[in-house]
Amino acid sequence: MGTVKRTILLNPGPATTTDTVKYAQIVPDICPREQEFGRLMEDISVELTRLVADDSRYATVLFGGSGTAAVESILSSVPSDDAVLIINNGAYGRRMCEISAAYGLNYLEFKSSPEEAIDLPALEAAIRNSRQPVSHVAVVHNETTTGLLTDIEAIGKLCAKYRLDLIVDAMSSFGAIPIQMESMNIRYLAASSNKNLQGMPGISFVVADKSKLESLKSAKPRNYYLNLPAQYEHFVKTRQMRFTPPVQTLYALKQAIEELKEEGLAERYARYAKSWETLIHGMSLRGLKHLVAEKDHSRTVTSFLEPDCEGFDFQAMHDFFYAQGFTIYPGKIENFRTFRIANIGDISFKDVEAFLSLLDEYLLGTGYSMRKVVD
C-alpha cells in the first residue's frame, strides 16, 4: 500500500493519524457479533482502562458516537434526584449544562473564568452552602475552548471530603496528560478515539468505577441508546455492544492504542509539549497573544487573540492554510475574537515551524505589522 496524502490538522480533533492507523481499517468484512470481534472490543476496553486505572476495579464502556455521546451517557444515566454541580469554564462545561437541561436533571452551574484556574475555596463554598443535596461534581479536565487545564486531583480531594462522585470530561487530555482515576478520586471519565489517542472519529467511551456501574442497574433509565449500565452489563455478558458498532473504526483504534503503547504516554505528551513550546514562542515573536497562562495550560490546544489588523479575516486565513494542507480552527469564547491552534496528533515541532512560516506569508498580505517578527 502506498502512502496517503498527509494533511496537518491543527484543529482540536480529529487529529492527524499515521498511515498504519488508516490502513488498519482495511480488513475483511466481519459480522461484529462474531467471537473474534468481541475479543477485539474486549482487548480495546481493557487497554483503554489501563491507561488511567486498575482494570480490576474500573471498566471501559464503549459506544459508537462522538465524545459528546460519552458525556451524555454519564449525565443521563448516573445522577438520581440530588443535584449535579457542573463547573462551567468554557464551551464544553456549558455543553454539560445544556445536556443536563435537555434531560431535566437537577443541576447547579458553577461559573468560572475560561482563562484562569478554578477558585477552589469558592467551589467548596458552593458545595457547602447549596440549599439542596449535591451528589456529583462534573468538570472538563482540559477545556478545549482555551487549553485551560483544571486541577482535577484537587477537585477529587474536595469531592472525597464531601463524599461526592467526580465526573470528568477528559476528551482532550486522555492519552497524553497523565490521569490516575483512583488516586484522583474520579468515578466516571469520558473520552473518545480521535484526539490524543490518534485514532479515527466515531468511538466514545466511559471509564468508570465498576462498583458504581453495578449500583446503577436498578435505576430507572432516562435514555435508550446511551444507557450506561445497560451497555456495561450487556458487554460483560456477551463482549458485545448492544447495537451495531463502527467495525473498521475499532480496528483503527486497536492499532492507535498499540502505537501509543510503543511511543509511551509520557513521551507522547513530551512531543506535544515541544510542539506547543515551538508554537507559543513563534506566535509571541509575531505579536500574537494567547489567553491562558503557561502555568495553567494543557499544552495541547491554544486560543489566540486575533491580530489587531483591518485586513485580518479568520475564514480567509483558514482557506489560505487549507490550500497548503493545514487546518486551523475558529475560536469559541464569548466576548473575545480568537482562533485556536492544536498541536496534537501525529505531528511534530517541525510541522509547527512550517505553520509559522506560512503564517508570516498570510499576515504580510493583510497589512499586519511584521516588524514584530524577530528572526
N, C-alpha and C positions, 0 to 999 in steps of 0.2 A: 504494500500500500504506500502511496505517495504521501507527502506532507500536505496539510491543509493550509490554505492561506491564513496567515497569522494576523489577527487584529488585537489591538491593545485596548482592553476595556478598563477605563479609569472611572467607570460608574461603580456604585457600591453593591454590585451583584446584579445579574450573574457575572462571574469573573472569567477572565481568560483561562482556558483549560489547555492541558497538554494534548498532543495528538493521541497519546496512548489512552487517555480518558475518552476522547472522542471515538476512537476505534473500538473501544470496549463495548460499545453499543451494537456493533455488527456481530451478531451471534445468530445461531439457528433459531427459528421461531420455536417457542415453547409455551405450553399452557401453564400459567402461573400456579395452577393447582397441583402440579407435579411435585413429588417429594424433593426432587433435585432443586427446584426453585425455592421451595420452603426452606431448605437448608441454607441457600444463599441469603435469604432475608434474615434468617436466624443469625448467621455469621455477621452480617452488617449490623444488626441490632446490638449484638454483644460488643463488637468493636467500637461502635459509637458510644456505648455506655462507658467502656473502659477509658475513654478519653477524658472523662470528667468524674467518674465514680467507680465504686466497687460493684461489679456486676452481680455479686451475691445479694446485695441489698437494694440496688437500683436496677431499673429496666428501661429500655428504649422502645417506645411505641411508634411505629411507622405509619404515615399517612401519605396518600397521593395528594399533592397540592403545594401551593407556595407556603412560605414561612408563616404567613398570617393564619393559615389553617391550623397550625400547631398552637398558636397563641389562642385562637378562638376555641379550640378543643379544650384547653385548660380552663379558660374563663367560663365556658358554658357548661362544663362538666364537674368542676371541683367545688366552688363555693355553695354553701347552703343558704340559710337565712341571714347569717351575720354579714357584716359589711366587709368588702374588699377595699383596702386603701390602695389606690393606684397613684404612683408617682408620675406626674406629667411634666417632663422637662424636654419635650420635643415632639415631633410628629408621630413617633411610634408609641410614646406614652399616651398621647392623645388618642391614638387609634385604639388602645386598650380600653379607654373610657368609652369610645364610640361602640366598640363591641359589647361592652357591659350594658350600655344603654339599650342597644338593639335587643338584648335578651331580657331586659327589665331587671337586671341584677341590682342588688343593694350595694352601691359602691360609693366611696368617698374619693374625691380628687385632691391630691396634694400637689399644688403647682410649684414648680421650681424653675430656675433660670436654665435656658438651653445652653448657656455658655459657662456656667460655674458649677462647682461641686455642690451636692445637696447639703443643706443645712441640717445636720443630724439632730441637734437639740430641738430644732423646730419640728422635725419629723417625729421625734419621740413625744413632743408635746401634743402633736395632732393625734397620735395614738392614745396617749394617756387621757386626753381631755375629750375624746369622742363621746358624744351623747348616746351612741349605740355600740354594741359589742363589735369589735373588729376580729376577724378570724384569719385573714390573709393580707399580705402586702405584695404588690406586683410592681416590678421595676424593669426598665430596659438597661441591660448591662452597658452596651456600647451604643449610645444614641446616634443612629446613622444620620440624623439631621445635621449634626455638627462634628461628630467624632468625640464627644464628651464621654469619658469612661467613668462609670459610677463605682464607688467602693462597695461592692455587694457583700464583701466579708463583714464590713462594719454594720451594714443593714441586717445581715444574717444574725449578728450578735444581738442587735436590737430586737429582732423577732424572737430569738431564744429567750430574752429577758421577759417578754410579754406573752410567750407561748403562742406565737403566730406562725403560720406557714408561709414561707417565702416562695413566690413565683418569679422566675427570671426569664425575660426575653433575651436570649443570648445569640440572636440571629447573626450579629456582626462580630461576635467575639469567639464563638465556638470554633475550635480547630486551629486557633492561633494563640489567643490570650489564655493563660493558664486558669483553669477553674477546677476546684475540688468541692463537689456538692456537699459532701458530708461535713467537712470541716467548716464550710461556709454556711451551713445550716439551710441549704436550698432543698426544697421538697419537690418542686416542679421546674423544669427548664425546657424552653422551646428553641429550636434551631432548624436549619434547612441545609440542603445539599449543595447549594450553588454559590456560597460565599468563600469563607476561608477553607472549607473542605475541597474546593476547586473541582466540584462535581457539576453535573448538569442540573438545571432547574426542574422542579416537578416533584420533589420529595421533601416533606417536612416531617419533623419528629419531636416527640416529647420524651425527655428523660425524667423519670420520676422515682421516688421512694416506693418500693414495692408494697410496703405496709399501707401507705396512703392509697395506692391504686386498689388494693384489696378492700379497703374501707369504703370505697365509692360504689361498690357493687349494688348496694341496696338503695342508692339514691335514685330519686325519680328523674328520668332523663329529660333534658331540655332540648336535645337535638337528636339527630339520627346518624348521619354520615360521620360526624366528628365526635361521636360519643366515646370518650376516652376509656372508661372502664370496660365497655363492650369490645372495643378494638383490642385492648390488652388481653382480656380473658379469651377472646377468640384466637389470638396469636399464641398464647400459652398452650392452648389445647390442640391447635392444628398447624402451627407455623405458617399461618396464612393471614393476610388482611381480610377483612370481611367483604371487601369489594375489590374489583379488578385493580391491581397495582400497575404503575408505569414500568413495565418489564425491562425494557432496554435501559432506561434511566437508572435502574437499580444495578445493572451490570456496570455501568459507568461509575456509580457511587462506590461499588466494591473496589474498582481499580483506583479511584481517587483516595480511598482510605489506605490502600496499600502504599500509594505514593507519599501520603502524609507520614505513615509509619517509617518509610525509608528515609525521608528528609528529616524527620523529628519535629515534634511540635514546637519545641524551644527554638530550633533552627529556622523553622518557617517564620515564626514571629520575629526573629532577628533579621531575616531577609526583608520582611515587610517594614521593619523599623528603619533599616538602612535606606530603603526607597523613600520612606516618609521624611527622613532627615535630609535626603537629597532634595526632595520636593520643597520642604519648608525653607531650606537655605536658599534655593533658587528663586522661589516666589518672593522671599524677603528682599533679595537683591533687586528684584524688579518692582519693588514698592507695593507689593500686594500683601494684604494683611489677612491672617486667619483669626477666627473668633475665640477658640478655646486655648487657654494657657497650656504650655507644654506639660506642666505637672499633672494636669487633669485629662490629658489627651490619650486616646487609644492607639494612635499611630497607624491607623488603618484607613480612615476616611476623614477628609478635612473640608470645612466650609470656609471659603474665601470671600471677602467683600469684593464686589465688582469694582473695577478701576473707575476712578472719577474722571471720566472722559466722554465727551458727547458722542464720539464715533463708536463707542462700545455697544455691542448688541449680543446678548448671550446666544441667541439662536444662530446668528451669523458665525459666531466663534465655534459653536458646536458643529455647524456644517463644514467649516474650514477644516477642523480636526478630523471629522468623519471621512472627508475625502482623502485624508492622509493615513487612514487606518487606525485612528484613535477615537475613542468615545468618551465624552465628558458628560456631566450631569447637572441639571439645574438645582438651585437652592430650594429649601423648604422651610424657611424661617420667617415668621411674621415680623414685619417692621424692619427687615434687613433685605438688601438686594445682594444676594450671594449666589455662588455656584460651588459645586462640590467636585473634588478630585479624590478618588480612592486609589490605594496602592496595594490592593490585594490581588490574589490570583497568580497565575504562572507568569509573573513579570519580575524584573529586577531594576536596580537603580539606573542601569543603562537605558532602560525604556523611559524612565522618568527624565533622564537627561535629554533624550530625544524629544520628549514632550516639551521641555523647557525651550529647546532650540526653535521648535515650531511656534511656541508662544511668542517668542521675540518677533518672528515674522508676522504673526497676526496683529500684535499690538502696534507695530510700526505702521501698519495700514490703517489704524484707527486714529492716528494722531496722538497716541499716548506718549508721554514724555519718556523716551528711553534713556534720558540722562541718569535715570535711577538705576540703570543696569551697570553693575561693576564687573569688569572682565576678570 
